[in-house]
């Protein structure tokens, strides 16, 4: 499974399984468990990084505003002042 070649979906899944096992060498599971827990966990971690980058861009463009909630976590919402600009972007 060479990463520099265009991988098939199966070889990409194989890569994900191996990467999980390298990080969790004592793991073992059923087919269903691998799909539900191992692969989902890796996909979520990957998506979190992408979403974080996308949110940073939207905040920097002032399309989304962020604030600290009562729970001390950062919350995001649309910048109502940019509503028309956002609608125009979505129509493109």
Beta strands, then each sheet from edge to edge (+ up, - down):
strand 1: 64-68
strand 2: 74-78
sheet 1: 1+ 2-
end
